[in-house]
């Protein structure tokens, strides 16, 4: 069995403890130790002075984004044609005439453009930028002379497959709801819902011969598009039969160029467009309606309906714009 090892000096003291007084034994056990003294400062304040905490500097991509009104008309410069943006016949890019290095750089640029915008970026923008609001609607509609065109989109309607939006929009003033998710659909309802904007639907009902509402549901996901098609019967129950051809389910053809041209940069957010009889975008709104945006849409719709009913109004000088009662009509579009 292991025995504890006792130093020789301590062992002799313990063995002869009966012959040594307690004072001497304690003196032998404990050697005198040097006491270290601590030198304190003579400063009156020992604590670190408190300072006002500064907020952390946000990163460049986390800076606050403030949506602004559209500074210029949006859309395409050329009139839309039925069959465009169908998404079926995609021309293959020609890399002939390039060196091997130039071809590789061109292919790399195409891949960056294709994969540079990911699915989660849109959700990030919803959180950061006032629920995804891309821009604020203009108080007044764009003038017809400078307005640009709404693109043609091809999809299936509640009436049947293979329809073009241009065939439906041409010849009528249209309030177009563009969305691709339940979130976006709820947002466009803040502009055009029956309960949210009853005055808008009164104008559409009074002028049903020249005005209409069109829904464009972009479902590029095959599974979601199949689900929408499977429950199309439920959508038909919520709409009049004459409105079945005004509900589009678009599965392909909405490229990044199309989105950027009409300002629909966030694929999860809803957008509303006021399109005149010539398929020109006269007004646009994004995300939830704020401030006077609903009233601006109503005023713009009235103006476009008046233009559709009285085309000669635009040909007369603005100073002579008067209605039947002799009152002047608003000169600004």
C-alpha positions as CSV (number, residue, x, y, z in Angstrom):
1,X,0.0,0.0,0.0
2,X,1.3,3.4,-0.9
3,X,2.3,5.6,2.1
4,X,2.2,9.4,2.1
5,X,5.7,10.9,1.8
6,X,6.4,13.4,4.6
7,X,9.4,15.7,4.4
8,X,12.2,15.0,6.9
9,X,11.9,18.3,8.7
10,X,8.2,18.0,9.2
11,X,8.6,14.4,10.2
12,X,11.0,15.2,13.1
13,X,8.7,17.9,14.3
14,X,5.7,15.6,14.4
15,X,7.7,12.8,16.1
16,X,9.0,15.1,18.8
17,X,5.8,17.1,19.2
18,X,5.6,16.1,22.9
19,X,9.0,17.7,23.7
20,X,8.3,21.0,22.0
21,X,5.9,23.7,23.1
22,X,3.0,24.6,20.9
23,X,4.4,28.0,20.1
24,X,7.7,26.6,18.9
25,X,6.1,23.9,16.8
26,X,3.8,26.4,15.1
27,X,6.8,28.6,14.4
28,X,8.7,25.8,12.9
29,X,5.8,24.7,10.7
30,X,5.1,28.1,9.3
31,X,7.9,30.1,7.8
32,X,7.5,33.8,7.8
33,X,6.1,35.0,4.4
34,X,6.6,38.4,2.7
35,X,3.3,40.3,2.5
36,X,2.8,42.0,-0.9
37,X,1.3,45.4,-0.6
38,X,-1.1,46.7,-3.4
39,X,-0.5,50.3,-4.5
40,X,-3.8,52.1,-5.2
41,X,-4.2,55.0,-7.5
42,X,-4.9,58.5,-6.1
43,X,-7.3,59.3,-9.0
44,X,-10.7,60.5,-7.7
45,X,-12.7,58.4,-10.2
46,X,-11.8,54.8,-10.7
47,X,-14.6,53.9,-13.1
48,X,-14.4,54.3,-16.9
49,X,-16.5,57.3,-17.9
50,X,-19.8,56.4,-19.6
51,X,-20.3,57.3,-23.2
52,X,-23.4,57.4,-25.4
53,X,-23.6,54.1,-27.3
54,X,-23.4,54.6,-31.1
55,X,-25.6,52.5,-33.4
56,X,-23.7,50.1,-35.5
57,X,-23.0,51.2,-39.0
58,X,-25.3,49.2,-41.4
59,X,-23.7,47.3,-44.2
60,X,-24.1,48.5,-47.7
61,X,-26.8,46.0,-48.6
62,X,-28.7,46.6,-45.3
63,X,-29.1,50.4,-45.8
64,X,-32.7,51.7,-45.6
65,X,-34.4,51.7,-48.9
66,X,-37.1,54.4,-49.5
67,X,-39.4,53.7,-52.5
68,X,-39.8,56.8,-54.7
69,X,-42.4,57.7,-57.4
70,X,-41.7,56.6,-60.9
71,X,-39.5,59.2,-62.6
72,X,-40.4,58.1,-66.2
73,X,-42.9,55.8,-68.0
74,X,-42.2,52.1,-67.8
75,X,-42.8,49.4,-70.4
76,X,-41.7,48.6,-73.9
77,X,-41.1,51.0,-76.7
78,X,-42.7,48.8,-79.4
79,X,-46.4,47.8,-79.4
80,X,-47.0,44.2,-78.2
81,X,-47.9,41.5,-80.7
82,X,-49.8,38.2,-80.0
83,X,-47.4,35.3,-79.7
84,X,-44.5,37.2,-78.1
85,X,-43.0,36.1,-74.9
86,X,-44.6,32.6,-75.2
87,X,-41.5,31.0,-73.7
88,X,-41.7,28.0,-76.1
89,X,-39.4,29.0,-78.9
90,X,-36.2,30.3,-77.3
91,X,-33.5,31.1,-79.9
92,X,-30.2,29.5,-79.1
93,X,-27.5,32.1,-78.6
94,X,-24.9,32.1,-81.3
95,X,-21.3,32.2,-80.1
96,X,-19.8,31.8,-83.6
97,X,-17.1,34.2,-84.6
98,X,-15.6,34.4,-81.1
99,X,-12.3,33.1,-79.9
100,X,-12.2,30.5,-77.2
101,X,-11.5,33.1,-74.5
102,X,-14.3,35.4,-75.7
103,X,-16.8,32.4,-75.9
104,X,-16.0,31.4,-72.3
105,X,-16.4,34.9,-71.0
106,X,-19.7,35.3,-72.8
107,X,-21.0,31.9,-71.4
108,X,-19.9,32.9,-68.0
109,X,-21.8,36.2,-68.3
110,X,-24.9,34.4,-69.3
111,X,-24.6,32.1,-66.3
112,X,-24.1,35.0,-63.9
113,X,-27.2,36.7,-65.3
114,X,-29.2,33.5,-65.0
115,X,-28.2,32.5,-61.5
116,X,-27.4,35.9,-60.1
117,X,-30.9,36.5,-58.9
118,X,-32.0,33.8,-56.4
119,X,-35.2,32.8,-54.8
120,X,-34.4,34.1,-51.4
121,X,-33.4,37.6,-52.4
122,X,-37.1,38.4,-53.0
123,X,-38.1,37.4,-49.5
124,X,-35.2,39.5,-48.1
125,X,-36.6,42.5,-49.9
126,X,-40.0,41.9,-48.5
127,X,-38.6,42.1,-45.0
128,X,-36.4,45.1,-45.6
129,X,-38.3,47.4,-48.0
130,X,-41.8,48.0,-46.6
131,X,-43.1,44.6,-47.5
132,X,-41.5,44.6,-50.9
133,X,-42.7,48.0,-52.2
134,X,-40.6,48.7,-55.2
135,X,-41.9,52.2,-56.1
136,X,-44.6,54.7,-55.1
137,X,-47.4,55.3,-57.6
138,X,-47.5,58.6,-59.3
139,X,-50.3,61.0,-58.4
140,X,-51.1,61.5,-62.1
141,X,-51.1,59.2,-65.0
142,X,-48.5,59.3,-67.7
143,X,-49.4,61.3,-70.9
144,X,-50.4,59.1,-73.8
145,X,-47.7,60.5,-76.1
146,X,-44.9,59.4,-73.8
147,X,-46.4,56.3,-72.3
148,X,-44.9,52.9,-73.1
149,X,-46.5,49.5,-73.9
150,X,-47.4,46.6,-71.6
151,X,-45.8,43.4,-72.9
152,X,-47.7,40.5,-74.4
153,X,-47.9,37.4,-72.1
154,X,-49.2,34.0,-73.1
155,X,-51.0,31.6,-70.8
156,X,-54.1,29.7,-70.0
157,X,-57.4,31.3,-69.0
158,X,-60.4,29.9,-67.3
159,X,-62.0,29.6,-70.8
160,X,-59.2,27.5,-72.3
161,X,-55.4,27.2,-72.9
162,X,-53.2,29.3,-75.2
163,X,-54.4,32.9,-74.9
164,X,-52.6,36.2,-75.3
165,X,-53.0,39.1,-73.1
166,X,-52.8,41.6,-76.0
167,X,-55.9,40.2,-77.6
168,X,-57.8,40.9,-74.3
169,X,-56.2,44.3,-73.5
170,X,-56.5,45.8,-77.0
171,X,-59.4,48.2,-77.4
172,X,-60.3,48.5,-73.7
173,X,-59.0,50.3,-70.6
174,X,-57.7,47.6,-68.3
175,X,-56.8,47.5,-64.6
176,X,-54.2,44.7,-64.7
177,X,-53.3,42.8,-61.5
178,X,-49.9,41.0,-61.8
179,X,-48.9,38.6,-59.0
180,X,-47.3,35.2,-58.5
181,X,-48.1,34.3,-54.9
182,X,-50.8,34.5,-52.3
183,X,-48.9,37.3,-50.7
184,X,-48.9,39.3,-54.0
185,X,-52.6,38.6,-54.6
186,X,-53.4,40.0,-51.2
187,X,-51.4,43.1,-51.9
188,X,-53.1,43.9,-55.2
189,X,-56.5,43.6,-53.4
190,X,-55.5,46.6,-51.4
191,X,-55.7,48.5,-54.7
192,X,-58.5,46.7,-56.6
193,X,-60.5,44.7,-54.1
194,X,-64.2,45.2,-54.0
195,X,-64.2,45.9,-50.3
196,X,-61.0,47.9,-50.4
197,X,-61.9,50.1,-53.4
198,X,-65.6,50.0,-54.2
199,X,-65.5,53.2,-56.2
200,X,-63.1,51.5,-58.7
201,X,-65.6,48.7,-59.3
202,X,-68.4,51.1,-59.7
203,X,-66.5,52.8,-62.6
204,X,-65.8,49.4,-64.2
205,X,-69.5,48.4,-63.9
206,X,-70.7,51.7,-65.4
207,X,-68.3,51.5,-68.3
208,X,-68.1,47.8,-68.9
209,X,-68.1,48.3,-72.6
210,X,-64.7,50.1,-72.5
211,X,-63.2,49.2,-69.1
212,X,-62.3,45.8,-67.5
213,X,-60.1,44.2,-64.8
214,X,-57.6,41.5,-65.8
215,X,-55.7,39.2,-63.5
216,X,-52.3,37.7,-64.5
217,X,-51.1,35.0,-62.2
218,X,-47.5,34.1,-63.0
219,X,-46.9,30.5,-61.9
220,X,-43.5,29.3,-63.2
221,X,-43.5,26.5,-60.7
222,X,-45.0,23.4,-62.5
223,X,-46.5,22.0,-59.3
224,X,-48.2,25.3,-58.4
225,X,-49.5,25.7,-61.9
226,X,-51.0,22.2,-61.8
227,X,-52.7,23.0,-58.5
228,X,-54.2,26.2,-59.9
229,X,-55.4,24.3,-62.9
230,X,-56.9,21.6,-60.7
231,X,-58.9,24.1,-58.7
232,X,-59.9,26.2,-61.7
233,X,-63.5,25.3,-61.1
234,X,-63.4,27.1,-57.8
235,X,-62.1,30.3,-59.5
236,X,-64.9,30.1,-62.0
237,X,-67.5,30.1,-59.2
238,X,-66.1,33.4,-57.9
239,X,-66.2,35.2,-61.3
240,X,-68.8,35.9,-63.9
241,X,-68.6,33.8,-67.1
242,X,-67.7,36.8,-69.2
243,X,-64.7,37.4,-66.9
244,X,-63.3,33.8,-67.3
245,X,-61.2,34.9,-70.3
246,X,-59.6,37.8,-68.2
247,X,-57.9,35.5,-65.7
248,X,-54.5,34.3,-67.0
249,X,-52.2,31.7,-65.6
250,X,-48.8,32.3,-67.2
251,X,-46.2,29.6,-66.8
252,X,-43.3,30.8,-69.0
253,X,-42.1,33.7,-71.0
254,X,-41.8,36.2,-68.2
255,X,-38.0,36.9,-68.4
256,X,-35.9,39.1,-66.3
257,X,-36.0,41.7,-69.1
258,X,-39.8,41.7,-69.0
259,X,-39.8,42.2,-65.3
260,X,-37.3,45.0,-65.3
261,X,-39.2,46.8,-68.2
262,X,-42.5,46.9,-66.2
263,X,-40.9,47.4,-62.8
264,X,-41.9,44.0,-61.4
265,X,-38.5,43.4,-59.8
266,X,-39.7,41.3,-56.9
267,X,-41.4,38.1,-57.9
268,X,-43.3,37.7,-54.6
269,X,-44.9,41.1,-54.6
270,X,-48.1,42.2,-56.4
271,X,-48.3,45.0,-59.0
272,X,-51.2,46.9,-60.5
273,X,-51.1,48.6,-63.9
274,X,-53.5,50.9,-65.6
275,X,-53.4,50.1,-69.3
276,X,-55.2,52.1,-71.9
277,X,-56.9,50.9,-75.1
278,X,-53.6,51.0,-77.0
279,X,-51.9,48.7,-74.4
280,X,-49.9,51.6,-73.0
281,X,-49.1,51.7,-69.3
282,X,-50.5,55.0,-67.9
283,X,-50.1,54.3,-64.2
284,X,-48.5,51.6,-61.9
285,X,-48.5,50.7,-58.3
286,X,-46.6,48.1,-56.2
287,X,-47.1,46.1,-53.0
288,X,-49.7,47.4,-50.5
289,X,-51.6,50.6,-51.3
290,X,-50.4,53.6,-49.3
291,X,-51.5,57.1,-48.9
292,X,-53.6,58.4,-51.9
293,X,-52.6,55.6,-54.3
294,X,-56.1,54.1,-54.4
295,X,-57.6,57.5,-55.2
296,X,-54.9,58.1,-57.8
297,X,-55.9,54.9,-59.5
298,X,-59.5,55.8,-59.5
299,X,-58.8,59.3,-61.0
300,X,-56.5,57.8,-63.6
301,X,-59.2,55.2,-64.6
302,X,-61.8,57.9,-65.1
303,X,-59.4,59.9,-67.3
304,X,-58.6,56.8,-69.5
305,X,-62.2,55.9,-69.8
306,X,-63.0,59.4,-70.9
307,X,-60.2,59.2,-73.5
308,X,-61.6,55.9,-74.8
309,X,-65.1,57.3,-75.1
310,X,-64.1,60.6,-76.6
311,X,-60.9,60.2,-78.7
312,X,-61.3,63.7,-80.1
313,X,-60.7,65.1,-76.7
314,X,-57.0,64.5,-77.0
315,X,-56.9,66.3,-80.4
316,X,-58.2,69.6,-79.1
317,X,-56.0,72.1,-77.3
318,X,-55.9,71.7,-73.6
319,X,-57.3,75.2,-73.0
320,X,-60.5,74.2,-74.9
321,X,-61.1,71.0,-72.9
322,X,-64.6,71.4,-71.6
323,X,-67.4,68.9,-70.8
324,X,-71.0,69.1,-71.8
325,X,-71.8,71.5,-68.9
326,X,-69.2,74.0,-70.0
327,X,-66.8,73.2,-67.2
328,X,-63.1,72.8,-67.9
329,X,-61.6,69.3,-67.8
330,X,-58.4,68.8,-65.9
331,X,-55.6,69.6,-68.3
332,X,-52.9,67.5,-66.7
333,X,-53.1,63.8,-67.5
